[in-house]
Amino acid sequence: MGSSIFLQSNSLLESLIHLSNEVSSIEKLPSIQVRNVSTMLRRIKVLTSLFEEIQESNNPMLPPSSVLCLSELFSVIRRVKSTMEGCKNGSSLWGLIQTERLSNQFHVFVKEIARALDILPLSLLTVTVDIKEQIELLHRQAKRVELYVDPQEIQTRDVLLTLMASEKTMFDVETVKHVFNSVGLKTVLDYEEEMSKLEDEVHKQAESEENDVRQVSGSVSKNTSVSFNVPDEFRCPISLDLMKDPVIVASGHTYDRSSIAQWINTGHYTCPKSGQRLIHMALIPNYALKSLLHQWCQENNIPLTECSSNAESEKKMCEKVVDHISATKVAIDSVKRTAEFVVGKLAMGSVDIQRQAAYELRLLAKTGMDNRRIIAEAGAIPFLVTLLSSNDPRTQENAVTALLNLSIFDNNKVLIMAAGAIKNIVDVLESGKTMEARENAAAAIFSLSMIDDFKVAIGAHSQAIPALVGLLREGTTTGKRDAAMALCNLALYNANKPKTVAAGAVPLLIELLMDDKAGITDDALGVLALLLSCPQGLEAIKKSRPLVPLLIDLLRFGSAKGKENSIMLLLGLCKDGGEEVARRLLINPRSIPSLQSLATDGQVKLMFNRSELKWLKLSVSEP
């Protein structure tokens, strides 16, 4: 499968190094797009160092995602070379007129480099720290680079267009000379060469238009000739055309991807065939039907690229329809191929291959909503859920972290819950083979519980809340924070509050308030403030004698959020705790000044009714 999609890694690296060196050694750089060309050359030189180090490592088996990344980079650099040579060898004046288009082209190249580097597993490659840091810096810069159009070229282009539009037969010589000099035309020989290049450009543009017309008419003719005798099962129920990319929706019916994407993007959330409401919007590739479809096309001598009965309507659709898994087509296609390839390994590979595949999906799902959507559509989630029960610590850790990353996309939350993941995630949270796996399981529960219905489902699992409280006790600072945030989310559903109290959360949370090293003061206060509203929580909180002095200190030194929750806790305790709590407040010499300062704090007054603060002061002053 790998050899059918990619070049052999050794020959690919050799080709990349050769191509990159060719681009870097281009002599006499073009006089237009100077900044875009020079910055692109610097990027390619950095990438060349990466290619050379990978080649020197003599690794015979590169990860598939890295091979795909290198293949995409080869494609981008080849097009960069073509564009740069076009700028150098083509008409300079024509290039000046096309300056915005060329600038946009270079911008697209940089974005494609960034998207290719998204799927590069640097940690799996044998490269030096320096090269790794350079590539990471290049990746970050490429992701946030903005389109650059040289304002000087725009100004000169406008002058040239004004001259061309003028009806005068005589022009200001200095103006013309300035325009020509700006694009490197300085001698009579330069002028003659430019005239010849302009004539070539005119012929090229005319031929291009003729070819476009020929291709469209020829394609329509061919497709019309094969539009009959197509088996019904190969036709899309929406367009009735031969399917090119069959996908399965949540109802179980199959459609062509472009047709069902158009249906969904126009606001329809039901299956066109059955009328059933789609519980998620994922489009799962129908590999079995696609295989039969390709076989039928080959038997009937129909090119696979022309499996549509109307090329013209397809062209219009491609222009107007935004597929719900598409952004930049080339980059998205590369992610799609990677995801499908890696999910195949996840499904049928050995333990070692599954571990590596789960890691690659973990990396791929780390950045970008498109990536997360595409991985789910490739069918990864059920396999990752199964791997949560793996006896291999790294496989389990990679699987739960991949699911955490995927859950950031809301539609994937539904798919993860529908796959029955919560039991396995709770098992990892409770007794995962590494602390990182347990902590990422807590983070996954926090992410999933963002949806109200899932707060109920997660809380209904008998071990979910106790396992979170266990991590609150045993985890690292990050793990404790993840556990506290997950508990805070779950406690928004009233039925989960008594369960949290019963699991022993209250004394543990108060203990964490006293631990400066824990670093989760605000999160712990947030959970306590929520538990205060249930009788069991109030009773458990009232039993803590150190809590009131702690809250008084937090009124003075805590964050805005910490002060808000501290006041909320004090109000609740005073209203329901009566004289005992008021007495504890009165004993503390810092309580009255703290409350008086808060009563005049504008930010606090936005959070609470002034009468509530006054009531709290009265509670303290009248024991």
C-alpha positions as CSV (number, residue, x, y, z in Angstrom):
1,M,0.0,0.0,0.0
2,G,2.8,2.4,1.0
3,S,4.7,1.7,-2.3
4,S,1.6,2.4,-4.3
5,I,1.2,5.8,-2.8
6,F,4.7,7.1,-2.0
7,L,8.1,7.0,-3.6
8,Q,10.6,4.8,-1.7
9,S,11.9,7.0,1.1
10,N,15.5,6.8,0.0
11,S,14.8,7.9,-3.6
12,L,12.3,10.5,-2.2
13,L,15.0,12.1,0.0
14,E,17.5,12.1,-2.8
15,S,15.0,13.8,-5.1
16,L,14.1,16.3,-2.4
17,I,17.7,17.2,-1.8
18,H,18.5,17.5,-5.5
19,L,15.4,19.6,-6.1
20,S,16.0,21.8,-3.1
21,N,19.6,22.4,-4.1
22,E,18.5,23.3,-7.6
23,V,16.1,25.9,-6.2
24,S,18.7,27.3,-3.8
25,S,21.3,27.6,-6.5
26,I,19.2,29.5,-9.0
27,E,21.4,32.3,-10.4
28,K,20.2,35.8,-11.1
29,L,17.1,35.9,-9.1
30,P,14.0,37.6,-10.7
31,S,13.6,41.3,-10.4
32,I,10.0,40.9,-9.3
33,Q,8.7,39.2,-6.1
34,V,12.1,39.9,-4.6
35,R,11.0,39.6,-0.9
36,N,8.7,36.6,-1.5
37,V,11.5,34.8,-3.5
38,S,14.2,35.5,-0.9
39,T,12.2,34.4,2.1
40,M,11.1,31.2,0.2
41,L,14.7,30.4,-0.5
42,R,15.6,30.7,3.2
43,R,12.8,28.3,4.1
44,I,13.9,25.8,1.5
45,K,17.5,25.9,2.8
46,V,16.2,25.1,6.3
47,L,14.2,22.2,4.9
48,T,17.2,21.0,2.9
49,S,19.1,20.6,6.2
50,L,16.3,18.5,7.5
51,F,16.3,16.3,4.4
52,E,20.0,15.7,4.6
53,E,20.0,14.8,8.3
54,I,17.1,12.3,7.7
55,Q,19.1,10.8,4.8
56,E,22.3,10.5,6.9
57,S,20.4,8.7,9.7
58,N,19.9,5.7,7.3
59,N,16.5,4.8,8.8
60,P,15.0,2.2,6.4
61,M,11.5,2.6,7.7
62,L,10.3,6.1,8.1
63,P,6.8,6.6,9.6
64,P,4.1,6.8,6.9
65,S,3.1,10.3,8.0
66,S,6.7,11.6,7.6
67,V,6.9,10.0,4.1
68,L,3.6,11.7,3.2
69,C,4.9,15.0,4.6
70,L,8.1,14.7,2.5
71,S,6.0,13.8,-0.6
72,E,3.9,16.9,-0.1
73,L,7.0,19.1,0.4
74,F,8.5,17.6,-2.8
75,S,5.3,18.7,-4.6
76,V,5.4,22.2,-3.1
77,I,9.1,22.8,-3.8
78,R,8.7,21.6,-7.4
79,R,5.9,24.2,-7.9
80,V,8.0,26.8,-6.2
81,K,10.8,26.1,-8.6
82,S,8.4,26.3,-11.6
83,T,7.0,29.7,-10.3
84,M,10.5,31.1,-9.6
85,E,11.8,30.1,-13.0
86,G,8.6,31.6,-14.6
87,C,9.3,34.9,-12.8
88,K,13.0,34.8,-13.9
89,N,12.6,33.6,-17.5
90,G,9.2,35.0,-18.4
91,S,8.1,38.5,-19.3
92,S,9.0,40.9,-16.5
93,L,6.3,43.3,-17.4
94,W,3.7,40.6,-17.5
95,G,4.9,39.4,-14.1
96,L,4.6,43.0,-12.8
97,I,1.0,43.1,-14.0
98,Q,0.3,39.8,-12.3
99,T,2.1,40.8,-9.0
100,E,-0.9,40.2,-6.8
101,R,-1.6,36.7,-8.3
102,L,2.1,35.7,-7.9
103,S,2.2,37.0,-4.3
104,N,-0.8,35.0,-3.5
105,Q,0.8,32.0,-5.1
106,F,3.9,32.3,-2.8
107,H,1.6,32.7,0.2
108,V,-0.2,29.5,-0.7
109,F,3.1,27.7,-1.0
110,V,4.0,28.7,2.5
111,K,0.7,27.6,3.9
112,E,1.1,24.3,2.1
113,I,4.5,23.9,3.7
114,A,2.9,24.6,7.1
115,R,0.2,22.0,6.6
116,A,2.7,19.4,5.4
117,L,4.8,20.0,8.6
118,D,1.6,19.5,10.6
119,I,1.9,15.8,10.0
120,L,5.7,15.5,10.4
121,P,6.4,13.4,13.6
122,L,9.7,15.1,14.4
123,S,10.1,13.1,17.6
124,L,10.2,9.9,15.6
125,L,13.0,11.1,13.3
126,T,16.7,11.0,14.1
127,V,17.6,14.6,13.7
128,T,19.7,17.0,15.9
129,V,18.2,19.3,18.4
130,D,19.3,22.3,16.3
131,I,17.5,21.1,13.2
132,K,14.4,20.2,15.2
133,E,14.3,23.7,16.7
134,Q,14.8,25.3,13.3
135,I,12.0,23.2,11.8
136,E,9.6,24.0,14.7
137,L,10.4,27.7,14.3
138,L,9.8,27.5,10.5
139,H,6.5,25.6,11.2
140,R,5.3,28.3,13.6
141,Q,6.2,31.1,11.3
142,A,4.7,29.5,8.3
143,K,1.4,28.9,10.1
144,R,1.0,32.6,11.0
145,V,2.6,34.2,7.9
146,E,0.4,36.8,6.1
147,L,0.1,37.6,2.4
148,Y,2.8,40.0,1.3
149,V,2.3,42.2,-1.8
150,D,5.1,44.6,-2.4
151,P,3.6,48.1,-2.3
152,Q,6.4,49.4,-4.6
153,E,5.4,46.8,-7.2
154,I,1.8,47.7,-6.9
155,Q,2.6,51.4,-7.4
156,T,4.8,50.6,-10.5
157,R,2.2,48.3,-11.8
158,D,-0.4,51.0,-11.6
159,V,1.9,53.4,-13.5
160,L,2.4,50.8,-16.2
161,L,-1.4,50.2,-16.5
162,T,-2.0,53.9,-16.8
163,L,0.6,54.2,-19.6
164,M,-1.0,51.3,-21.4
165,A,-4.5,52.8,-21.1
166,S,-3.4,56.2,-22.3
167,E,-4.4,57.3,-25.8
168,K,-1.3,59.4,-26.1
169,T,1.2,58.5,-28.7
170,M,4.1,60.1,-26.8
171,F,5.0,59.2,-23.2
172,D,7.2,60.7,-20.6
173,V,10.6,59.0,-21.2
174,E,11.6,59.2,-17.6
175,T,8.4,57.5,-16.4
176,V,8.8,54.7,-18.9
177,K,12.5,54.3,-18.0
178,H,11.6,54.1,-14.3
179,V,9.1,51.3,-14.9
180,F,11.5,49.3,-17.0
181,N,14.4,49.8,-14.6
182,S,12.2,48.6,-11.7
183,V,11.9,45.1,-13.4
184,G,15.5,44.9,-14.5
185,L,15.1,46.2,-18.1
186,K,18.0,48.6,-18.6
187,T,19.6,48.1,-22.0
188,V,18.4,47.9,-25.6
189,L,19.1,44.1,-25.6
190,D,16.9,43.8,-22.4
191,Y,14.1,45.6,-24.3
192,E,14.3,43.3,-27.3
193,E,14.3,40.2,-25.1
194,E,11.3,41.5,-23.2
195,M,9.4,42.1,-26.4
196,S,10.1,38.5,-27.5
197,K,8.9,37.2,-24.1
198,L,5.8,39.3,-24.3
199,E,4.9,37.8,-27.7
200,D,5.5,34.3,-26.2
201,E,3.2,35.1,-23.3
202,V,0.4,36.3,-25.7
203,H,0.6,32.9,-27.6
204,K,0.7,31.0,-24.3
205,Q,-2.4,32.7,-22.9
206,A,-4.3,32.2,-26.2
207,E,-3.4,28.4,-26.3
208,S,-4.3,28.1,-22.6
209,E,-7.8,29.4,-23.3
210,E,-8.3,27.1,-26.3
211,N,-7.2,24.1,-24.3
212,D,-9.6,25.0,-21.5
213,V,-12.5,25.1,-24.0
214,R,-11.4,21.9,-25.6
215,Q,-11.1,20.0,-22.2
216,V,-14.6,21.1,-21.0
217,S,-16.3,20.2,-24.3
218,G,-14.4,16.9,-24.6
219,S,-15.1,16.0,-20.9
220,V,-18.8,16.6,-21.3
221,S,-18.9,14.5,-24.5
222,K,-17.1,11.6,-22.8
223,N,-19.2,11.7,-19.7
224,T,-22.4,11.8,-21.7
225,S,-21.4,8.7,-23.5
226,V,-21.0,6.7,-20.2
227,S,-23.9,8.1,-18.4
228,F,-26.2,5.2,-19.3
229,N,-26.1,1.5,-18.1
230,V,-24.6,2.6,-14.8
231,P,-25.8,0.1,-12.0
232,D,-28.2,1.8,-9.6
233,E,-26.0,0.9,-6.6
234,F,-23.2,3.0,-8.1
235,R,-25.4,6.1,-8.5
236,C,-25.6,8.7,-5.8
237,P,-29.2,8.9,-4.5
238,I,-29.0,12.7,-4.6
239,S,-27.4,13.5,-8.0
240,L,-28.1,10.1,-9.7
241,D,-24.6,10.4,-11.2
242,L,-21.9,7.8,-10.9
243,M,-20.3,8.2,-7.5
244,K,-16.6,9.2,-7.3
245,D,-16.1,9.1,-3.5
246,P,-18.9,7.1,-1.8
247,V,-19.3,7.8,1.9
248,I,-21.7,6.6,4.6
249,V,-23.7,9.0,6.8
250,A,-25.0,8.4,10.3
251,S,-28.2,6.7,9.0
252,G,-26.2,4.0,7.3
253,H,-27.0,5.2,3.7
254,T,-24.3,5.9,1.1
255,Y,-23.9,9.0,-1.0
256,D,-21.3,10.7,-3.1
257,R,-19.2,12.9,-0.9
258,S,-19.7,16.2,-2.8
259,S,-23.5,15.7,-3.1
260,I,-24.1,14.9,0.6
261,A,-21.6,17.7,1.7
262,Q,-23.7,20.2,-0.3
263,W,-26.8,18.9,1.3
264,I,-25.4,19.3,4.8
265,N,-23.8,22.7,4.1
266,T,-27.2,24.1,3.0
267,G,-28.6,23.4,6.5
268,H,-30.1,19.9,6.2
269,Y,-29.4,17.6,9.1
270,T,-31.5,14.6,8.0
271,C,-30.7,11.7,5.7
272,P,-32.1,12.5,2.2
273,K,-33.2,8.9,1.6
274,S,-34.8,8.0,5.0
275,G,-35.6,11.4,6.4
276,Q,-33.9,10.2,9.7
277,R,-32.1,13.0,11.7
278,L,-28.3,12.6,11.5
279,I,-26.9,12.3,15.0
280,H,-23.5,13.4,13.7
281,M,-22.2,14.9,10.5
282,A,-19.2,12.6,9.9
283,L,-18.8,11.1,6.4
284,I,-17.3,7.6,6.7
285,P,-15.6,6.3,3.5
286,N,-17.4,3.3,2.0
287,Y,-14.3,1.4,1.1
288,A,-16.1,-1.8,-0.1
289,L,-18.3,0.1,-2.5
290,K,-15.4,2.3,-3.7
291,S,-13.5,-0.9,-4.5
292,L,-16.4,-2.3,-6.5
293,L,-16.9,1.0,-8.2
294,H,-13.3,1.2,-9.3
295,Q,-13.4,-2.4,-10.6
296,W,-16.5,-1.6,-12.6
297,C,-14.9,1.5,-14.1
298,Q,-11.8,-0.5,-15.1
299,E,-13.9,-3.2,-16.7
300,N,-15.9,-0.6,-18.7
301,N,-12.8,1.5,-19.7
302,I,-14.1,4.5,-17.8
303,P,-11.2,6.7,-16.4
304,L,-11.5,6.9,-12.6
305,T,-11.1,10.7,-12.8
306,E,-14.2,10.9,-15.0
307,C,-16.8,9.0,-12.9
308,S,-19.3,11.7,-13.2
309,S,-22.0,12.1,-15.8
310,N,-21.7,15.9,-16.1
311,A,-18.3,17.5,-15.9
312,E,-19.6,21.0,-16.4
313,S,-22.0,20.7,-13.4
314,E,-19.2,19.1,-11.4
315,K,-17.0,22.1,-12.2
316,K,-19.7,24.6,-11.0
317,M,-20.2,22.5,-7.9
318,C,-16.5,22.5,-7.1
319,E,-16.5,26.3,-7.4
320,K,-19.6,26.8,-5.2
321,V,-19.8,24.0,-2.7
322,V,-17.5,24.0,0.4
323,D,-17.2,20.4,1.5
324,H,-17.5,20.2,5.3
325,I,-14.1,18.6,5.5
326,S,-12.3,20.8,3.1
327,A,-10.3,24.0,3.5
328,T,-7.1,24.0,1.3
329,K,-7.8,21.1,-1.0
330,V,-4.2,19.9,-1.4
331,A,-3.4,20.0,2.3
332,I,-6.7,18.5,3.3
333,D,-6.3,15.6,0.8
334,S,-2.8,14.9,2.2
335,V,-4.3,14.7,5.8
336,K,-7.1,12.5,4.5
337,R,-4.7,10.1,2.8
338,T,-2.5,10.0,6.0
339,A,-5.5,9.4,8.2
340,E,-6.9,6.5,6.1
341,F,-3.4,4.9,5.8
342,V,-2.7,5.2,9.6
343,V,-6.2,3.9,10.6
344,G,-5.6,0.9,8.4
345,K,-2.5,0.1,10.5
346,L,-4.5,0.8,13.6
347,A,-7.0,-1.8,12.6
348,M,-4.8,-4.6,11.3
349,G,-1.2,-4.0,12.6
350,S,0.9,-5.7,15.2
351,V,1.2,-4.3,18.7
352,D,4.3,-2.2,17.7
353,I,2.5,-0.9,14.6
354,Q,-0.6,0.0,16.5
355,R,1.5,1.9,19.1
356,Q,3.2,3.9,16.3
357,A,-0.1,4.5,14.5
358,A,-1.8,5.7,17.7
359,Y,1.1,8.1,18.2
360,E,0.9,9.4,14.7
361,L,-2.9,10.0,15.1
362,R,-2.2,11.7,18.4
363,L,0.2,14.1,16.6
364,L,-2.1,14.6,13.7
365,A,-5.1,15.4,15.9
366,K,-3.1,17.9,17.9
367,T,-3.5,20.8,15.5
368,G,-6.4,22.0,13.4
369,M,-10.2,21.3,13.5
370,D,-10.0,20.0,9.9
371,N,-7.4,17.3,11.0
372,R,-9.7,16.2,13.9
373,R,-12.7,16.0,11.6
374,I,-10.9,14.0,8.9
375,I,-9.4,11.5,11.4
376,A,-12.9,10.8,12.8
377,E,-14.3,10.4,9.2
378,A,-11.5,7.9,8.5
379,G,-13.0,5.7,11.2
380,A,-10.3,6.1,13.8
381,I,-12.4,6.6,17.0
382,P,-13.7,3.0,17.5
383,F,-10.2,1.5,17.1
384,L,-8.7,4.1,19.5
385,V,-11.4,3.3,22.1
386,T,-10.5,-0.4,21.8
387,L,-6.8,0.4,22.3
388,L,-7.6,2.1,25.7
389,S,-7.6,-1.5,27.0
390,S,-4.2,-2.3,25.6
391,N,-1.6,-3.8,28.0
392,D,1.1,-1.7,26.3
393,P,1.5,1.5,28.4
394,R,2.6,3.7,25.4
395,T,-0.3,2.4,23.2
396,Q,-2.8,3.2,25.9
397,E,-1.3,6.6,26.5
398,N,-1.3,7.5,22.8
399,A,-4.8,6.2,22.3
400,V,-6.3,8.3,25.2
401,T,-4.4,11.4,24.2
402,A,-5.5,11.0,20.6
403,L,-9.1,10.8,21.8
404,L,-8.6,13.9,24.0
405,N,-7.3,15.8,21.0
406,L,-10.1,14.6,18.7
407,S,-12.7,15.5,21.4
408,I,-11.9,19.2,21.0
409,F,-14.0,19.1,17.8
410,D,-17.6,19.1,19.1
411,N,-19.0,16.6,16.5
412,N,-16.3,14.1,17.6
413,K,-17.6,14.3,21.2
414,V,-20.8,12.7,20.0
415,L,-18.9,10.0,18.0
416,I,-16.6,9.2,21.0
417,M,-19.6,8.8,23.4
418,A,-21.5,6.8,20.7
419,A,-18.5,4.4,20.5
420,G,-19.0,3.6,24.2
421,A,-15.7,5.2,25.2
422,I,-16.6,6.4,28.6
423,K,-16.2,3.1,30.3
424,N,-12.7,2.6,28.9
425,I,-11.7,6.2,29.6
426,V,-12.8,5.9,33.2
427,D,-10.8,2.6,33.5
428,V,-7.7,4.5,32.2
429,L,-8.4,7.3,34.6
430,E,-8.7,4.9,37.5
431,S,-5.9,2.5,36.8
432,G,-4.0,3.7,33.7
433,K,-0.6,2.3,33.1
434,T,1.1,5.7,33.2
435,M,0.3,8.9,35.1
436,E,0.1,10.8,31.8
437,A,-2.5,8.4,30.5
438,R,-4.6,9.0,33.7
439,E,-4.3,12.7,33.5
440,N,-5.2,12.8,29.8
441,A,-8.2,10.6,30.6
442,A,-9.3,13.3,33.1
443,A,-8.8,16.0,30.5
444,A,-10.9,13.9,28.0
445,I,-13.7,13.7,30.5
446,F,-13.5,17.5,31.0
447,S,-13.7,18.0,27.3
448,L,-16.6,15.5,26.8
449,S,-18.6,17.0,29.7
450,M,-18.8,20.3,28.0
451,I,-22.0,19.0,26.5
452,D,-24.8,18.9,29.0
453,D,-26.2,15.5,28.1
454,F,-22.8,14.0,28.6
455,K,-22.5,15.4,32.2
456,V,-25.4,13.1,33.0
457,A,-24.0,10.1,31.2
458,I,-20.5,10.5,32.7
459,G,-21.9,11.1,36.2
460,A,-24.0,7.9,35.8
461,H,-20.9,5.8,35.6
462,S,-20.3,4.6,39.1
463,Q,-16.5,5.0,39.0
464,A,-16.2,8.3,37.0
465,I,-16.4,10.8,39.9
466,P,-14.4,8.6,42.5
467,A,-11.7,8.2,39.9
468,L,-11.5,11.9,39.4
469,V,-11.2,12.4,43.1
470,G,-8.5,9.8,43.2
471,L,-6.5,11.7,40.6
472,L,-7.1,14.9,42.6
473,R,-5.3,13.2,45.4
474,E,-2.5,11.4,43.5
475,G,-1.9,13.4,40.3
476,T,0.7,15.9,39.4
477,T,-0.2,19.6,39.4
478,T,-1.5,19.3,35.8
479,G,-3.4,16.1,36.6
480,K,-5.0,17.7,39.7
481,R,-6.1,20.7,37.7
482,D,-7.6,18.5,35.0
483,A,-9.4,16.5,37.6
484,A,-10.7,19.6,39.4
485,M,-11.9,21.1,36.1
486,A,-13.7,17.9,35.2
487,L,-15.4,17.8,38.6
488,C,-16.4,21.4,38.2
489,N,-18.1,20.6,34.9
490,L,-19.8,17.5,36.2
491,A,-21.0,19.3,39.4
492,L,-23.0,21.8,37.2
493,Y,-25.5,18.9,37.0
494,N,-27.3,18.7,40.4
495,A,-27.4,14.9,40.6
496,N,-23.6,14.7,40.4
497,K,-23.1,17.0,43.4
498,P,-24.0,14.4,46.2
499,K,-21.8,11.8,44.3
500,T,-18.9,14.2,44.4
501,V,-19.3,14.8,48.1
502,A,-19.7,11.0,48.8
503,A,-16.4,10.4,46.9
504,G,-14.6,12.5,49.6
505,A,-13.9,15.5,47.4
506,V,-14.7,18.3,50.0
507,P,-11.8,17.6,52.6
508,L,-9.4,17.0,49.7
509,L,-10.3,20.2,48.0
510,I,-9.9,22.2,51.2
511,E,-6.6,20.5,51.8
512,L,-5.5,21.6,48.3
513,L,-6.4,25.2,49.2
514,M,-3.8,25.0,51.9
515,D,-1.2,23.6,49.6
516,D,0.6,26.4,47.7
517,K,2.5,24.0,45.6
518,A,-0.8,22.4,44.2
519,G,-1.5,25.5,42.2
520,I,-5.2,24.8,41.7
521,T,-6.7,27.3,44.2
522,D,-9.3,28.8,41.9
523,D,-10.4,25.4,40.5
524,A,-10.8,24.0,44.0
525,L,-12.8,27.0,45.1
526,G,-15.0,26.7,42.0
527,V,-15.9,23.1,42.9
528,L,-16.6,23.9,46.5
529,A,-18.8,26.8,45.6
530,L,-20.9,24.4,43.4
531,L,-21.1,21.7,46.1
532,L,-22.3,24.3,48.6
533,S,-25.7,24.3,46.9
534,C,-26.5,20.7,47.9
535,P,-27.3,19.7,51.5
536,Q,-24.5,17.1,51.6
537,G,-22.0,19.5,50.3
538,L,-23.0,22.3,52.8
539,E,-22.7,19.9,55.7
540,A,-19.3,18.6,54.6
541,I,-18.0,22.2,54.1
542,K,-19.3,23.4,57.5
543,K,-17.3,20.7,59.3
544,S,-14.0,22.2,58.1
545,R,-12.6,24.6,60.7
546,P,-9.6,25.8,58.6
547,L,-11.8,26.9,55.7
548,V,-13.0,30.2,57.1
549,P,-9.5,31.7,57.8
550,L,-8.4,30.5,54.4
551,L,-11.3,32.2,52.7
552,I,-10.5,35.5,54.6
553,D,-6.9,35.3,53.3
554,L,-8.2,34.6,49.8
555,L,-10.4,37.7,50.0
556,R,-7.3,39.7,50.4
557,F,-4.7,38.0,48.2
558,G,-6.7,35.8,45.8
559,S,-7.5,36.3,42.1
560,A,-10.8,38.0,41.0
561,K,-12.3,34.6,40.4
562,G,-10.9,33.4,43.8
563,K,-12.5,36.3,45.6
564,E,-15.8,35.7,43.9
565,N,-15.9,32.1,45.0
566,S,-14.7,32.9,48.5
567,I,-17.5,35.4,49.0
568,M,-20.0,32.9,47.6
569,L,-18.8,30.3,50.1
570,L,-18.8,32.7,53.0
571,L,-22.3,33.9,52.1
572,G,-23.6,30.3,52.0
573,L,-21.9,29.4,55.2
574,C,-23.3,32.5,57.1
575,K,-26.8,32.0,55.8
576,D,-26.9,28.3,56.7
577,G,-24.2,28.0,59.4
578,G,-25.6,30.7,61.6
579,E,-23.8,31.9,64.7
580,E,-20.9,29.4,64.6
581,V,-19.6,30.6,61.2
582,A,-20.1,34.3,62.1
583,R,-18.2,33.7,65.3
584,R,-15.3,32.2,63.4
585,L,-15.3,35.2,61.1
586,L,-15.3,37.6,64.1
587,I,-12.4,35.9,65.8
588,N,-10.3,36.5,62.7
589,P,-8.9,40.1,62.9
590,R,-8.6,40.3,59.1
591,S,-12.2,39.6,58.3
592,I,-13.8,43.0,58.9
593,P,-11.2,45.1,57.0
594,S,-11.3,42.5,54.1
595,L,-15.1,42.7,53.8
596,Q,-15.1,46.5,54.1
597,S,-12.6,46.8,51.2
598,L,-14.6,44.4,49.1
599,A,-17.8,46.4,49.7
600,T,-16.2,49.3,47.8
601,D,-14.5,47.1,45.2
602,G,-16.1,47.9,41.8
603,Q,-15.3,44.5,40.3
604,V,-16.7,42.6,43.2
605,K,-19.9,44.7,43.3
606,L,-20.5,43.6,39.7
607,M,-20.5,40.0,40.9
608,F,-22.7,40.4,44.0
609,N,-25.6,42.5,45.1
610,R,-24.4,45.2,47.5
611,S,-27.0,44.1,50.0
612,E,-25.4,40.6,50.1
613,L,-22.0,42.1,51.0
614,K,-23.7,44.3,53.6
615,W,-25.6,41.3,55.0
616,L,-22.3,39.4,55.2
617,K,-20.7,42.3,57.2
618,L,-23.7,42.4,59.5
619,S,-23.4,38.7,60.1
620,V,-19.9,39.2,61.3
621,S,-20.6,42.3,63.4
622,E,-23.6,40.8,65.1
623,P,-22.5,37.4,66.4
